[in-house]
Every structure is written in C-alpha cells, then in structure tokens.
Amino acid sequence: MLGRCLIGLLLACGLAAQEPPPEPEGLLDLIKSHVGESLRRLPDYTCLQTIERYERRRSSKEFVLSDRLRLEVALVEGKEYFAWPGQSKFEVSRITQLVPGGTIGNGNFALHAYSVFLSTAPEYAYAGETALGSKRVIRYNFRVPRPKSGYTLRVEERQAVVGFHGSFYVDRETLDLVRLEVAADEIPPVLGIDHAADSMEYRPVRIGEKEFVLPAASELLLRDADGSEYRNRTSFSRCRQYTGESVLSFAGPLDEIAPGGGAPAPRRVALPPGLTVGLALETAIDSAQAAVGDAIEARVTGDVKKDGVVWLPKGARARGRITRLARRSSPVAHYEVGLRFDTVEFPAGSSDFPAVLDAVLTAGGISTTQSAAGRLPALGGRRVAIAVLQPEDGLGSGFLIVTGTRLQLPKGLQMTWRTKTREEEQKR
C-alpha cells in the first residue's frame, strides 16, 4: 500500500500535503477592512515608473535586457493614467497608447489591489503564516472566475477577458499589504500566450503629511506558446500628491502667425514646410542609464532662413524625448533609437517642431541619409555605424540604427532635420 502511495506522489494517502491550518475567526474580514480602507483613503497621487524589459528566446538560457522605459503613472479617482515624465497632463488611460510595441501591462499600480480587496468577486482560502524576507506574514490565496473578472490580456489587436488566481501577504502585526501575486487562468489559444503573471511588492510611502502603503516594485512575466519569455521589472519612485495642475503654459492666445514685417514677435510660430534645421545634441544618450521617455535637448546650430526670413535663430533650444531605445542582436548587435523634438524655444517665442530626421554627421565626417524602413543596412565591423531610416510605424520623428553592444550618442552630435511638407503631413 505504501508503494502505491509513493507512485501516486503520496496523494492517495494524504501524505504529500498537510491539512491547511485553521483560519482564525474574523481574520479575513479584518484584513479586507484594513487594506480596503487604506486603498479608499489614498489621495490622487503620481509616481515615476521605471520599467526594464527583458527577453529570453526558447533556445537561450538567460534573460537579456531589451530596453528601459520611464513614465509617469497617476491614480486619479480610482483609475490609472499615464504620461511621459514632465508632461503637463495625464490624458492616457491605456499604457499601450504611449508604448505601442513590446510587452507592457498596467494594473500593478493599483487596479489589481482594488479587484482583490474592494470587490466581491474573489473566493479566498486561508494559507496560514509564513516568512517573507524578515517579516512574518499571513497568506491568503484567492481566485476570480472569468465571469466576474475585469482582467484583460491584449496581443496586438486580439484581446480576451480571463479569470485569475493568486495570493496576498499581509504583515502579521500591522495587517499592511506586503506582497500581491496575480496569474491569469484559461488563456484563450488565439492570444498565443501560455502564461501571464504579475507580482507586486508594497512599502510605506509618505505623501504630504501622511503615510500610505504603496507599490514599490513589480514583476510581469509572460510566456508565448513557442516558449519565448518576457520579463518586465518595474520600480516606482518620487511619489507625490497629484493636484491636476498644468506644468506648462503659454501666456496669451496660441495664434499661429508667421514672422515678418515690423509687427511684434509672436509668442507662437508655425514653421513652414521644407525648412532644413541643423541641431546639435545637448543631452548625451547612454544606454547604460537612458530610458524611453527621458527628456532630451538640442540646440539650433545656425540661423534657419527661408525667403529672407529667420524662422529659427542660432542657439534656439529644441526639446523632446527618447521614443525608442531597443537592443537587438541580429543580424549584428545594434540599437534601434527613436528621437522626437516637439518644440523649439527662442527669446522671441516658440514653435512646434513637425520635423523628420534626415541625416547624422558621424565621427568620421560622413552624413548618413534616410533609407527605406524595414531592412537593416549592411552595418558591421568593429567601428560604430549609424544609419538614419524613415519609419513607417510611427516610432518617432527620428529613427536610427546604431551598431554596437552599448549605445553612446555624445553631446554635440550633429543632426539635420527637415520640417514636413504638406504632402507628408497628409500621409500621416
């Protein structure tokens, strides 16, 4: 009989797993009340969210860092909103609107906790006490069936609502939330995802004069049906109360009036199409620290003229951000780099910058010009090579391919940009 139990992994004899410990009466209600009240009294707040995205192909043994993102995430009236760092408003409620490519997710900031502690959907099971780091914690398992779930998985244009299960851990002494784990159930094959799980770590954070328990870090793991795996490691920092006030503003109407004659200089200028603008990078970009979303600056290297009118003076400042910074290994080690400059500021006013990158002056004095997107140029050898491509998928106004295992674009890098023609604008 004992041999049969061993063959059956000891399950038939009940020797494989101990009976769950008895649940203290009223404990779950006490925990839900404590954590739920903490979530309810959260003020509207925002944090800087840094995401490192890793990939591991089926045949490889180690995860490789593919890129790094920096975003602002806000919890406003119980909903998550996203923006690039320094933007004046949070207007995006789906993170994929800012980050259209690669593995990305939301819910780890607040929504998963809301669904576990502020809804009647979960079914709970007491799992006893355990150690989590230096803390003694109480663990509960939970499950939410698909009909009661709001957990949505999206792959390109395909999406599905799935059920989920997981565990939460609270401090035995304070009942504060310490860790939350969520995993998707019964993922439809049409999505091509075999596994999706998210874990969140919590810690006390002071916002204003009060202390709240907020997410400090999270890890998202996805596995494709072909065995490829994707891991996102997210950290939250610089948390502060969100007031909804705009960071940027312009005095007076934003009339688009072209300069000329003896009229006073306008506050806002509409640049004509076809201008060639020389820019020198003021913000060095190093893949060891830089992230998608980081602000960048460049200066205009010479007066930009058309029909005898100076539209942009030498020294004007172009401001924008990194829109793509992805490491690739095939056919040679290289980085895909997206740059976008949104505005140019000068003493007499400012202007939008509807421009595309035409060329970059490399260290050898060779200007690389735009080539068709979708094919990596034959770049190789030990020296760094840069190619400028015209993207077809909206990855930014400037799209570069730079060879090497580490990207370093130095301060002073010379670039040539061109404001878009009306035909180019109409094709967007």
C-alpha positions in Angstrom: 0.0 0.0 0.0 2.8 2.4 0.9 4.5 1.7 -2.5 1.3 2.6 -4.3 1.2 5.9 -2.3 4.8 6.7 -3.4 4.0 6.1 -7.0 1.0 8.3 -6.7 3.1 11.1 -5.3 1.7 10.3 -1.9 -1.6 12.0 -2.8 -3.8 8.9 -2.3 -2.7 8.5 1.3 -2.8 12.2 2.1 0.9 12.3 3.0 2.0 14.9 0.3 0.4 18.0 1.8 -0.6 18.9 5.3 -4.1 20.0 6.1 -4.5 23.8 5.9 -4.3 25.4 9.3 -7.5 26.5 10.9 -8.4 30.1 10.0 -8.8 32.5 12.9 -12.4 33.6 13.1 -12.9 37.0 11.5 -9.3 37.4 10.3 -10.2 37.7 6.6 -12.8 40.4 7.3 -10.3 42.3 9.5 -7.6 42.2 6.7 -10.0 43.2 4.0 -11.3 46.1 6.1 -7.8 47.3 6.9 -6.4 47.1 3.4 -9.6 48.2 1.8 -9.8 51.3 4.0 -6.1 52.1 3.2 -6.9 51.9 -0.5 -10.1 54.1 -0.1 -8.3 56.9 1.7 -5.5 57.1 -0.9 -5.3 60.6 -2.3 -4.9 61.2 -6.0 -1.2 60.7 -6.5 1.5 60.1 -9.1 4.8 58.2 -9.2 7.7 57.9 -11.6 7.5 54.4 -13.1 10.8 52.8 -14.5 10.3 49.6 -16.5 13.2 47.4 -17.6 12.1 44.9 -20.3 13.9 41.6 -20.7 13.5 38.8 -23.3 14.6 35.2 -23.4 14.1 33.1 -26.5 13.2 29.5 -26.3 16.7 28.3 -27.1 18.5 30.8 -24.8 19.3 30.4 -21.1 19.4 34.0 -19.8 17.1 37.0 -20.0 18.6 39.9 -22.0 17.7 43.5 -21.3 16.0 44.8 -24.4 15.0 48.4 -23.3 14.2 50.7 -20.4 11.1 52.9 -20.1 10.3 55.8 -17.8 6.7 57.0 -17.4 4.6 59.0 -15.0 1.6 56.9 -13.7 -1.2 58.5 -11.7 -4.1 57.2 -9.7 -6.9 59.7 -10.1 -10.4 58.9 -8.7 -9.6 55.2 -8.7 -8.3 55.0 -12.3 -4.8 54.7 -13.7 -3.5 57.3 -16.1 -0.1 57.6 -17.9 2.1 60.3 -19.3 5.7 60.9 -20.3 7.8 62.5 -17.5 7.3 66.2 -17.4 4.1 66.3 -19.5 1.5 68.8 -18.3 -1.5 66.4 -18.2 -2.4 62.8 -17.7 -4.7 62.0 -20.6 -3.9 58.4 -21.4 -5.7 55.6 -19.6 -4.1 52.7 -21.5 -0.4 52.4 -21.3 -0.3 50.9 -24.8 -1.2 54.3 -26.2 2.2 55.6 -25.1 4.1 52.3 -25.6 2.7 50.6 -28.7 5.4 47.9 -29.0 6.7 45.1 -26.8 5.4 43.6 -23.7 3.7 46.1 -21.4 1.0 46.0 -18.8 -0.9 48.0 -16.2 -2.9 47.2 -13.1 0.2 46.7 -10.9 0.0 50.3 -9.7 -3.5 50.0 -8.1 -6.1 48.1 -10.1 -5.1 44.6 -9.1 -5.3 45.5 -5.4 -8.7 47.1 -6.0 -10.0 44.0 -7.6 -8.8 41.8 -4.7 -9.8 43.9 -1.7 -12.5 46.2 -2.9 -14.8 43.8 -4.8 -16.9 40.8 -4.0 -15.5 38.8 -6.9 -12.7 36.8 -5.3 -13.0 33.5 -3.5 -10.5 33.3 -0.6 -8.6 30.4 1.1 -6.6 30.9 4.3 -3.0 29.5 3.8 -1.5 30.3 7.3 1.6 32.2 8.4 5.0 32.2 6.7 8.2 34.2 6.4 8.7 36.7 3.7 12.1 38.2 4.0 12.5 39.4 7.6 8.7 39.6 8.1 6.2 37.2 9.5 3.2 37.4 7.2 -0.3 36.0 6.8 -1.0 34.5 3.4 -4.4 34.1 1.7 -4.9 32.5 -1.7 -7.7 33.8 -4.0 -9.4 33.1 -7.3 -11.6 35.2 -9.5 -13.6 33.3 -12.2 -13.8 34.9 -15.7 -17.4 36.0 -15.5 -16.5 38.2 -12.5 -13.1 39.3 -13.8 -12.0 42.6 -15.4 -8.5 41.2 -16.2 -7.9 41.8 -19.9 -5.0 40.4 -22.0 -4.2 42.1 -25.3 -1.9 40.9 -28.1 -1.8 43.4 -30.9 -5.5 43.6 -32.0 -6.6 40.5 -30.2 -7.8 40.6 -26.6 -9.7 38.5 -24.1 -11.0 38.8 -20.5 -9.6 36.0 -18.4 -10.1 34.7 -14.9 -7.1 34.9 -12.5 -5.8 33.5 -9.2 -3.1 34.4 -6.8 -2.0 35.1 -3.3 -1.7 38.1 -1.0 0.6 38.5 2.0 0.0 41.0 4.9 2.2 41.9 7.8 1.2 39.8 10.8 1.5 42.7 13.2 0.1 45.6 11.3 -2.0 43.8 8.6 -0.5 46.1 6.0 -0.2 44.6 2.5 3.3 43.4 1.8 3.0 41.4 -1.5 0.3 40.6 -4.1 0.6 37.9 -6.8 -1.8 37.5 -9.8 -1.7 34.9 -12.5 -4.1 34.5 -15.5 -6.3 31.4 -15.9 -7.5 29.7 -19.0 -5.9 32.0 -21.5 -7.5 31.6 -25.0 -5.1 29.9 -27.5 -5.9 32.7 -30.0 -3.7 35.1 -28.0 -0.6 32.9 -28.4 0.2 33.4 -24.6 0.9 30.3 -22.5 1.4 32.1 -19.1 0.9 35.6 -17.7 1.7 36.5 -14.1 2.3 39.7 -12.1 3.7 40.2 -8.6 3.8 43.5 -6.6 5.8 44.5 -3.6 4.5 47.1 -1.2 6.0 49.5 1.3 5.0 52.6 3.4 5.5 55.9 1.5 4.9 59.4 2.8 2.7 61.6 0.6 2.3 65.1 2.1 1.9 64.8 5.8 0.6 61.2 5.9 2.0 57.7 5.2 0.4 55.2 2.8 1.2 51.7 1.7 2.0 51.9 -2.0 3.6 49.6 -4.6 7.3 49.9 -4.6 8.2 47.3 -7.4 6.5 44.7 -9.6 7.5 42.0 -12.0 5.4 40.9 -15.0 6.3 37.6 -16.7 4.7 36.4 -20.0 5.5 33.2 -21.9 4.5 32.8 -25.5 3.2 29.5 -26.9 6.5 29.0 -28.6 8.4 29.1 -25.3 9.8 32.7 -25.6 9.6 34.6 -22.3 9.3 38.3 -21.5 10.0 39.8 -18.1 9.2 43.4 -17.1 10.8 44.7 -13.8 9.1 47.9 -12.6 10.1 50.3 -9.8 8.1 53.2 -8.5 9.7 56.3 -7.1 9.2 60.1 -6.5 5.6 59.5 -5.4 3.7 62.7 -4.6 0.1 64.0 -4.5 -1.4 64.8 -7.8 -3.1 68.2 -8.0 -4.1 68.2 -11.6 -2.3 71.5 -12.2 -0.6 72.0 -15.6 3.2 72.2 -15.6 3.5 74.1 -18.9 1.5 77.1 -20.0 1.7 79.9 -22.6 0.6 83.4 -21.9 -1.9 84.8 -24.4 -3.5 83.1 -27.4 -1.6 80.5 -29.3 -2.2 82.2 -32.7 0.0 80.7 -35.4 1.2 83.9 -37.1 4.2 83.9 -39.4 7.0 86.4 -38.5 7.8 89.3 -40.9 7.5 93.0 -41.3 7.6 95.3 -38.4 4.9 93.5 -36.4 5.7 92.5 -32.8 7.3 89.0 -32.5 4.5 86.4 -31.9 4.6 84.1 -28.9 3.9 81.0 -31.1 5.3 80.5 -34.6 4.1 78.0 -37.2 7.2 76.7 -39.1 6.7 76.4 -42.8 7.4 73.1 -44.6 10.7 72.3 -46.1 13.0 74.0 -43.6 16.4 72.4 -43.1 17.4 72.7 -39.4 20.8 71.8 -38.0 20.7 70.5 -34.4 23.5 69.6 -32.1 22.5 67.2 -29.3 22.8 68.8 -25.8 21.8 65.6 -23.9 24.2 62.7 -24.2 22.4 59.4 -24.5 24.0 56.3 -23.0 22.1 53.0 -23.0 23.5 52.2 -19.5 21.3 54.8 -18.0 18.9 56.3 -20.6 15.3 55.2 -21.0 12.4 55.7 -23.3 10.6 58.7 -22.1 13.7 60.6 -20.9 13.7 64.3 -21.9 16.4 65.4 -24.3 17.5 68.8 -25.7 19.4 70.0 -28.7 20.4 73.5 -29.9 20.0 75.0 -33.4 23.5 75.3 -34.9 22.8 78.2 -37.3 20.1 80.7 -38.3 17.3 78.9 -40.2 16.1 81.1 -43.1 13.6 80.9 -45.8 12.7 83.7 -48.3 15.0 86.1 -46.3 13.2 85.5 -43.0 14.9 84.0 -40.0 12.5 81.4 -38.7 14.7 79.9 -36.0 17.7 81.7 -34.7 21.1 80.1 -33.9 21.1 78.8 -30.3 17.3 78.1 -30.1 16.6 75.1 -27.9 14.7 72.1 -29.2 13.1 70.0 -26.5 11.8 66.5 -26.8 12.3 62.9 -25.6 13.6 59.5 -26.4 10.8 57.4 -28.0 12.6 54.2 -28.6 15.8 52.5 -27.3 15.8 48.8 -28.1 18.7 46.5 -28.1 18.8 43.9 -30.9 21.3 41.1 -31.7 20.5 40.2 -35.3 21.9 40.4 -37.9 24.6 42.3 -35.9 24.5 43.8 -32.4 22.7 47.1 -32.7 20.3 49.6 -31.1 17.1 51.0 -32.6 16.8 54.6 -31.4 13.8 56.9 -31.7 14.1 60.7 -31.1 11.4 63.2 -31.2 11.6 67.0 -30.7 8.2 68.6 -30.1 9.0 72.2 -29.5 11.7 74.8 -30.2 12.1 77.8 -27.9 13.9 81.0 -28.6 13.9 84.5 -27.0 11.1 85.9 -29.2 8.8 82.9 -28.8 8.4 79.2 -29.5 7.2 76.8 -32.2 6.1 73.3 -32.7 8.7 71.1 -34.5 6.9 68.9 -37.1 10.2 67.6 -38.5 11.8 64.4 -39.6 15.5 63.4 -39.2 17.3 63.5 -42.5 21.0 62.9 -41.5 23.5 62.4 -38.7 27.1 63.5 -39.0 29.2 60.6 -37.8 32.6 60.9 -36.1 34.3 60.2 -39.5 32.5 63.2 -41.1 30.1 61.1 -43.1 26.5 62.0 -43.3 24.1 59.0 -43.4 20.8 59.8 -45.0 17.4 58.2 -44.9 16.8 54.8 -46.4 13.7 52.6 -46.7 12.4 51.2 -43.5 12.0 47.5 -42.9 15.5 46.4 -43.8 18.7 46.7 -41.7 21.5 48.2 -43.7 24.7 46.1 -44.1 26.4 47.5 -40.9 29.2 45.6 -39.3 32.8 45.7 -38.4 34.3 47.0 -35.1 33.6 50.7 -35.7 30.2 52.1 -34.8 28.0 52.8 -37.8 24.8 54.9 -37.8 22.0 54.7 -40.3 19.0 57.0 -40.5 15.8 55.4 -41.5 12.3 56.8 -42.3 10.0 54.7 -40.1 6.6 53.5 -41.4 5.2 52.6 -38.0 5.4 56.0 -36.2 8.3 55.2 -33.9 9.3 58.8 -33.7 10.3 61.7 -35.9 13.9 60.4 -36.0 14.8 56.7 -36.3 18.4 55.5 -36.1 20.1 52.2 -36.3 23.4 52.3 -34.3 25.7 49.2 -34.2 27.3 48.0 -31.0 26.5 46.4 -27.7 26.3 49.7 -25.9 24.7 52.9 -27.3 26.5 56.2 -26.7 25.3 59.3 -28.6 27.6 62.1 -27.4 26.7 65.7 -26.6 27.3 67.8 -29.7 26.2 65.1 -32.1 25.3 66.9 -35.4 22.0 66.2 -37.0 20.0 67.6 -39.9 16.2 67.8 -39.6 13.6 68.9 -42.1 10.1 70.2 -41.4 7.5 68.1 -43.1 5.8 69.1 -46.3 2.1 69.3 -46.6 2.1 66.0 -48.6 4.0 64.3 -45.8 1.5 65.6 -43.2 -1.5 64.4 -45.2 0.0 60.9 -45.4 0.1 60.6 -41.6 
